[in-house]
Amino acid sequence: MTTMTNIYAKQSAVRGYKNASV
């Protein structure tokens, strides 16, 4: 995994987590 992919994956996970929380 490249750094860019890793960052994107983390952002996606955070976004999904926030969506589930709301």
SEDREN-706156 format. One line per 5 residues: number of its first residue (from 1); for each residue y, z negated, x of N, C-alpha, C, O. Coordinates in steps of 0.05 Angstrom, whole numbers, plus 5000, padded with zeros to 4 digits. Layout:
BEGIN
NUM = Y:Z:X:Y:Z:X:Y:Z:X:Y:Z:X; ...
//
This chain:
BEGIN
1 = 4976:5000:5017:5000:5000:5000:5025:5000:5018:5027:4985:5037; 5044:5017:5011:5069:5017:5026:5087:4996:5015:5083:4985:4994; 5108:4990:5031:5127:4970:5022:5140:4977:4995:5143:4961:4977; 5148:5003:4993:5161:5012:4968:5142:5008:4944:5151:4999:4923; 5117:5016:4948:5098:5013:4925:5095:4983:4918:5093:4976:4895
6 = 5094:4967:4939:5090:4938:4935:5113:4927:4919:5109:4911:4900; 5138:4934:4927:5162:4924:4913:5161:4934:4884:5167:4918:4865; 5155:4960:4880:5154:4971:4853:5134:4956:4836:5139:4950:4812; 5111:4950:4848:5089:4936:4833:5099:4909:4825:5094:4900:4802; 5112:4895:4843:5122:4868:4837:5143:4869:4814:5142:4853:4796
11 = 5161:4888:4816:5181:4891:4795:5168:4896:4768:5176:4885:4748; 5148:4913:4768:5134:4920:4743:5120:4895:4732:5121:4890:4708; 5108:4879:4749:5094:4855:4741:5115:4835:4729:5110:4823:4708; 5137:4832:4742:5158:4814:4732:5168:4824:4705:5172:4808:4687; 5172:4850:4702:5182:4861:4677:5162:4856:4655:5170:4848:4633
16 = 5136:4860:4660:5116:4856:4640:5115:4826:4633:5111:4819:4609; 5118:4809:4652:5117:4780:4647:5140:4772:4629:5137:4756:4610; 5164:4782:4635:5187:4775:4619:5184:4786:4590:5191:4772:4571; 5173:4810:4588:5169:4822:4561:5149:4804:4545:5154:4800:4521; 5129:4794:4558:5109:4778:4545:5121:4751:4537:5114:4739:4517
21 = 5140:4741:4553:5152:4715:4548:5170:4716:4524:5172:4698:4507; 5185:4738:4521:5205:4740:4500:5191:4743:4473:5204:4745:4452
//
